[in-house]
Amino acid sequence: MRITYWSDFADPYCYIGRKRMLQAIREIGEEDRIELEMRCFEIDKESPIETTETMVESLMRRFHASQEECEAKVAEIDAMGQGEDSRFSYRKATRTNTMDAHCLVKYAWFIRDKQRFERMERIVDALFEANYIHHENLADREVLLRIAHEVGLAVDDVRHMLETGDNQVDVRDDEAIAKDLEISRVPFFVLDYQQGFSGVGTVEDYKEALQNSLWEREEPHQ
C-alpha cells in the first residue's frame, strides 16, 4: 500500500502528523507493506530566505493576532510536538522559505532505485529535524547540502540543482495536483490513491484508517 501525503517543513502539524502516522504503521506491524511518498506543499511561498523574526512575531504578523494569542498557540504546538519528541521546539524554529528543501526531496525522489522510498524518508526526517530539533534555516543551502551528503547524494550535483532551480517545476507540479484535489491544508494523506484526509489525527485514528484500507485491498470484490 502507498501513502501519498502533502506536507511542508514549515508547518509543525506536518511534523506531528507524520510522526503519528509512522507510529500507527509500526503499531499495526505493516512497515514492510506500506510505502510513503511525500508531495510538496508550501504554506507560505513568500517566506524570506533569512529572518530575524521569532516564531511568535511571525505568527503575529501573518495572522494579525495579539502577542498573547500567539504565545498561547506556540505553547500549545510545543506541547503537541514534545509528545512525539521531547526535543521538539516550534518556538525556536525559523519560518523561512522551503522551496529549496522541497527541491531536494524531489531530486532524491527521481533517483529511481531500490532505495528510493527509504532515501526520501531519511531526507524528510532530516529536514524536519533540522527545523524543529536543531533550529536550522532550511533556506540555507549549506544545511541542505549537508543533509544531501548524510543520505548519500552527490553533493556537487545537488548544489547544481539548487543553483539552477531544476526541480522547482516538480514542486509546482505537486502543488498543482493539490489544487486540483482541493487540498487547502496540510498534512493531507491519501491511502492507496483513494481515501484522503487532512489535519493531525491521533495514532488510533491513523491505525483505524490504515487497517480499513488494507482490509479493502484484500477483500475480494463481487
Backbone torsions as a table, in degrees:
resi	resn	phi	psi	omega
1	MET	NA	141.8	176.8
2	ARG	-111.5	134.7	170.8
3	ILE	-105.5	116.5	174.3
4	THR	-101.6	128.1	-177.2
5	TYR	-137.3	135.7	175.6
6	TRP	-90.1	136.5	-170.7
7	SER	-157.8	158.3	174.2
8	ASP	-137.2	137.6	-178.2
9	PHE	-70.1	-15.3	178.2
10	ALA	-85.2	-4.9	-176.6
11	ASP	-107.3	114.4	-178.2
12	PRO	-63.9	-27.5	178.7
13	TYR	-67.4	-28.1	176.0
14	CYS	-67.5	-41.1	175.8
15	TYR	-60.5	-49.0	-176.4
16	ILE	-66.6	-45.5	-179.5
17	GLY	-62.1	-41.8	179.3
18	ARG	-65.3	-42.6	177.9
19	LYS	-57.7	-43.5	-178.5
20	ARG	-70.4	-36.4	177.3
21	MET	-64.1	-43.8	178.3
22	LEU	-62.7	-38.8	176.9
23	GLN	-64.2	-40.9	178.5
24	ALA	-62.2	-42.3	178.7
25	ILE	-61.3	-43.4	178.5
26	ARG	-63.7	-41.7	-175.1
27	GLU	-69.1	-27.7	176.0
28	ILE	-91.5	0.4	173.5
29	GLY	69.3	33.8	-175.5
30	GLU	-117.1	29.2	-178.2
31	GLU	-57.9	-34.5	-175.7
32	ASP	-81.3	-12.2	-176.7
33	ARG	-107.7	-5.8	-175.0
34	ILE	-119.5	128.1	175.4
35	GLU	-111.1	144.0	179.1
36	LEU	-114.9	135.7	175.4
37	GLU	-128.1	118.3	177.8
38	MET	-84.1	137.2	170.4
39	ARG	-112.3	151.7	-171.2
40	CYS	-88.3	143.6	178.9
41	PHE	-155.0	113.4	177.9
42	GLU	-91.6	120.5	-179.7
43	ILE	-77.4	-20.6	178.7
44	ASP	-148.3	92.8	-177.5
45	LYS	-66.0	-18.1	-176.7
46	GLU	-93.7	5.9	179.3
47	SER	-60.0	143.2	-176.4
48	PRO	-76.7	166.0	175.3
49	ILE	-73.9	-35.6	177.5
50	GLU	-133.7	153.0	178.3
51	THR	-155.1	151.5	173.2
52	THR	-107.8	0.1	-179.6
53	GLU	-68.1	142.2	167.6
54	THR	-76.8	166.9	178.5
55	MET	-63.5	-38.8	178.3
56	VAL	-62.2	-44.2	179.0
57	GLU	-63.7	-39.0	178.4
58	SER	-62.2	-44.5	179.3
59	LEU	-66.0	-39.4	178.5
60	MET	-60.1	-42.5	-179.2
61	ARG	-69.9	-45.5	-173.8
62	ARG	-69.9	-37.3	-172.9
63	PHE	-110.2	4.8	178.4
64	HIS	52.0	44.2	-177.9
65	ALA	-109.7	164.3	-179.3
66	SER	-76.0	161.0	177.1
67	GLN	-61.1	-40.1	-179.6
68	GLU	-61.3	-43.9	179.0
69	GLU	-63.6	-41.9	-177.1
70	CYS	-73.6	-35.5	174.3
71	GLU	-59.7	-43.1	-179.7
72	ALA	-65.5	-40.6	179.9
73	LYS	-65.5	-42.8	179.0
74	VAL	-63.4	-41.9	178.9
75	ALA	-63.8	-39.3	178.0
76	GLU	-63.2	-44.9	-179.8
77	ILE	-67.8	-39.5	177.3
78	ASP	-59.4	-41.8	179.0
79	ALA	-63.2	-41.9	177.8
80	MET	-63.1	-48.2	-177.2
81	GLY	-65.8	-37.1	-179.9
82	GLN	-71.0	-16.2	171.5
83	GLY	-69.6	-20.6	177.3
84	GLU	-98.1	-33.5	178.9
85	ASP	-156.3	120.6	-174.3
86	SER	-62.3	-17.9	-179.0
87	ARG	-83.8	-10.0	-174.8
88	PHE	-61.3	136.9	173.2
89	SER	-147.4	109.4	172.6
90	TYR	-73.2	-35.1	-178.3
91	ARG	-57.7	-38.7	-175.2
92	LYS	-91.4	-6.5	-179.7
93	ALA	-70.0	161.9	-178.9
94	THR	-112.4	128.8	178.7
95	ARG	-89.9	90.8	177.8
96	THR	-126.5	175.8	-174.9
97	ASN	-66.3	136.8	-176.4
98	THR	-110.6	9.9	-178.5
99	MET	-57.1	-49.2	-178.3
100	ASP	-62.8	-36.8	177.4
101	ALA	-62.5	-42.0	177.2
102	HIS	-66.0	-37.7	177.7
103	CYS	-61.2	-37.8	177.5
104	LEU	-62.6	-41.6	177.8
105	VAL	-60.9	-46.5	-178.4
106	LYS	-67.6	-38.2	177.5
107	TYR	-57.5	-48.4	-179.4
108	ALA	-66.0	-36.6	-177.9
109	TRP	-62.8	-35.1	-175.5
110	PHE	-84.8	5.9	167.4
111	ILE	-86.4	100.5	-168.9
112	ARG	-89.9	84.7	176.6
113	ASP	-134.9	-175.1	-174.9
114	LYS	-69.9	-17.8	-179.2
115	GLN	-93.1	8.9	-170.9
116	ARG	-54.5	-53.8	-176.3
117	PHE	-69.8	-42.1	179.5
118	GLU	-63.0	-42.0	-179.3
119	ARG	-64.9	-42.3	178.6
120	MET	-60.1	-44.4	-178.8
121	GLU	-66.4	-35.3	176.9
122	ARG	-64.5	-41.2	179.0
123	ILE	-66.7	-44.8	179.6
124	VAL	-60.7	-45.3	176.3
125	ASP	-54.8	-49.7	-175.3
126	ALA	-64.0	-38.2	179.9
127	LEU	-69.2	-43.0	177.4
128	PHE	-63.7	-41.9	-179.4
129	GLU	-67.9	-36.0	177.3
130	ALA	-57.8	-39.4	-177.1
131	ASN	-79.4	-50.1	-168.4
132	TYR	-99.2	-15.1	178.4
133	ILE	-107.4	-46.5	-176.6
134	HIS	-99.5	-9.8	173.7
135	HIS	58.1	48.3	178.0
136	GLU	-99.2	160.2	-179.4
137	ASN	-85.1	114.2	-177.6
138	LEU	-74.5	-6.8	173.2
139	ALA	-90.2	-4.7	178.1
140	ASP	-81.5	113.8	-175.1
141	ARG	-66.3	-25.2	176.0
142	GLU	-66.4	-35.7	175.0
143	VAL	-63.1	-44.5	-178.8
144	LEU	-67.0	-38.6	178.7
145	LEU	-67.1	-35.9	175.9
146	ARG	-63.4	-43.8	178.3
147	ILE	-63.4	-42.6	177.7
148	ALA	-57.0	-44.2	178.5
149	HIS	-62.7	-42.0	-177.0
150	GLU	-63.4	-29.4	-179.4
151	VAL	-98.3	6.7	172.4
152	GLY	89.5	16.4	176.7
153	LEU	-83.6	156.7	177.9
154	ALA	-75.3	110.2	-171.6
155	VAL	-62.1	-40.9	-179.8
156	ASP	-62.9	-37.9	178.6
157	ASP	-68.2	-39.7	178.3
158	VAL	-66.2	-41.8	178.0
159	ARG	-59.2	-43.7	178.8
160	HIS	-62.3	-42.4	178.7
161	MET	-59.9	-44.1	-179.1
162	LEU	-67.3	-38.1	-179.5
163	GLU	-68.3	-36.1	-177.6
164	THR	-90.5	-17.2	-177.8
165	GLY	70.6	26.4	-174.0
166	ASP	-57.4	-35.5	-174.5
167	ASN	-94.3	4.8	178.3
168	GLN	-62.5	-34.6	179.3
169	VAL	-62.9	-33.2	179.1
170	ASP	-70.8	-36.0	174.2
171	VAL	-63.2	-45.7	179.6
172	ARG	-64.0	-34.6	177.1
173	ASP	-62.8	-43.2	177.4
174	ASP	-60.3	-42.0	-178.7
175	GLU	-69.9	-31.8	176.8
176	ALA	-67.8	-39.5	176.5
177	ILE	-63.2	-42.1	178.2
178	ALA	-59.2	-41.4	178.7
179	LYS	-64.1	-42.6	178.8
180	ASP	-61.8	-35.0	180.0
181	LEU	-84.7	1.2	-179.3
182	GLU	60.3	38.7	175.0
183	ILE	-82.8	118.1	-177.8
184	SER	-117.5	-9.1	178.1
185	ARG	-143.8	150.2	-179.3
186	VAL	-126.8	156.5	5.3
187	PRO	-71.4	151.4	174.4
188	PHE	-130.8	120.4	-176.3
189	PHE	-107.6	138.6	173.0
190	VAL	-123.9	122.8	-178.5
191	LEU	-96.3	117.1	176.0
192	ASP	54.6	38.7	175.9
193	TYR	63.7	17.9	-175.7
194	GLN	-126.8	-79.4	-174.7
195	GLN	-76.4	127.4	179.0
196	GLY	-124.1	145.3	177.1
197	PHE	-155.7	150.1	-176.2
198	SER	-116.9	167.1	176.1
199	GLY	87.1	176.5	-178.0
200	VAL	-95.6	116.5	174.4
201	GLY	-100.7	178.9	174.3
202	THR	-83.5	166.8	175.0
203	VAL	-58.9	-38.9	179.9
204	GLU	-65.6	-38.4	175.8
205	ASP	-58.2	-47.2	-177.8
206	TYR	-67.9	-39.2	178.6
207	LYS	-60.2	-44.6	180.0
208	GLU	-62.5	-44.0	-179.9
209	ALA	-64.1	-41.8	179.5
210	LEU	-65.1	-45.6	-178.8
211	GLN	-64.4	-39.0	177.2
212	ASN	-64.6	-40.7	-179.6
213	SER	-67.5	-41.2	178.3
214	LEU	-65.8	-38.2	178.7
215	TRP	-64.0	-42.4	179.9
216	GLU	-63.7	-32.7	178.8
217	ARG	-68.1	-33.4	-174.2
218	GLU	-92.0	-20.2	-178.2
219	GLU	-70.2	123.7	178.0
220	PRO	-65.5	136.5	-178.9
221	HIS	-91.3	138.0	179.5
222	GLN	-77.0	NA	NA
